[in-house]
Amino acid sequence: MEPSQHPETNLQFPKGFLIGAAASAHQVEGNNANSDWWHFEQMGKLPKSGLACDHYNRFDDDFGIAQQIGLNAMRISIEWARIEPEEGKWSAAAIEHYKKVLRSMKDHGLTRMVTLWHWTLPKWLADKGGFETNEGVEAFARYAWFVAQNLGKEVDFWVTLNEPEIYTLLGYKQAIHPPFIRSNYLTYRVMRNLIWAHRAAFKAIKTVLGDVPVGIAKNSACYQPFRKNNFLDSFIIFVFRYLDFYLLNRIHKQLDFIGLNYYFLRKIKFDWRHLYLEMKPNDPLNFSDMGWYLFPEGIYRVLLNLKKFHKPIYVTENGLADARDDRRPKFLQDTLFWINRAIEKKVDVRGYFYWSLTDNYEWHDGFGPKFGLVAIDYQNLKRTVRPSAKIFKQIFSV
Ligand code: BGC
């Protein structure tokens, strides 16, 4: 059955299903002056984030909008560079701030999923090599412990790290994010340390808070062989999937749930010279403003692949840049249709967080891409709900 033949408002989701949006501190808060990103932005190596969406001051209004469009959950991140602006110096003001943020979420009926680290580092730690060193791992465990101790009562779900593989790839292999390095050795080392960082933070949170849900946000693409029934293409896909699950295989004992960030369809063709080539799909697919192929069905396939880990799954990110908001409505309908189908196939999916609530700072692409359910006018920071945001009430208030 194709999604278009299906009246989406009839979709049945399990009781307690979380329907939310996600965001990260550096991308929305503004003035993240003690972070490594801010530093590189001032040096002119990255677009300036400046005030971003001024979510730091406008969080209450933003959560009000989330509630108004029918969401019952939000995934935010806590900014390490604010909590520990100097090594070992913990900011009481930052803790007070995040307490207010988390209470405001609760007051707006939003279940609170909190990510401890969404790519930015305190500048002092970046200067010492960040996650290249064991010291970075230890510092992260201390930070996790401190946040659990001080904000633990206000958090419903913990996400230790956001997309460790993508961070490592962009910062240490492709050199387009800080610290702009190209090194296979460091790629391996940072990845390994992030695995340890996750385990250490998991332990710290459990030690402080006992049995609270702790997971990770993991990016997984939908890999497909470019040529059907081609052994070599299929073999490459097999290797990609193996590598894709490497992280989860290494941490599955320290994981109460899997957070899936799904964005990509990747069509792969074996190639004698380059090993593989990434191909454009033959199918007439739409794409986002960033040129990413829109393939909602892919989330179904990825979810089926994740079933073997026997963990609850939350879709912690999924979305598209669509300034005109002309592809987002169908994209959302189709994605929710395919998630629903995965649930019918007994995949334990318990929530969906759209990326993102508002337009925001899209890392090295600056403020160009518009991912938001809510548009931001960067001249005056006015928020305007986009029509596609209606879908949540249509599907979930039945
Ligand atoms: C990241 C977000 C980012 C989104 C869209 C995800 O990989 O976690 O921070 O904005 O992709 O590019």
Boltz pocket constraint, residues with backbone or C-beta under 6 A from the ligand:
constraints:
  - pocket:
      binder: B
      contacts: [[A, 24], [A, 27], [A, 162], [A, 163], [A, 166], [A, 219], [A, 261], [A, 317], [A, 355], [A, 361], [A, 362], [A, 363]]
      max_distance: 6.0
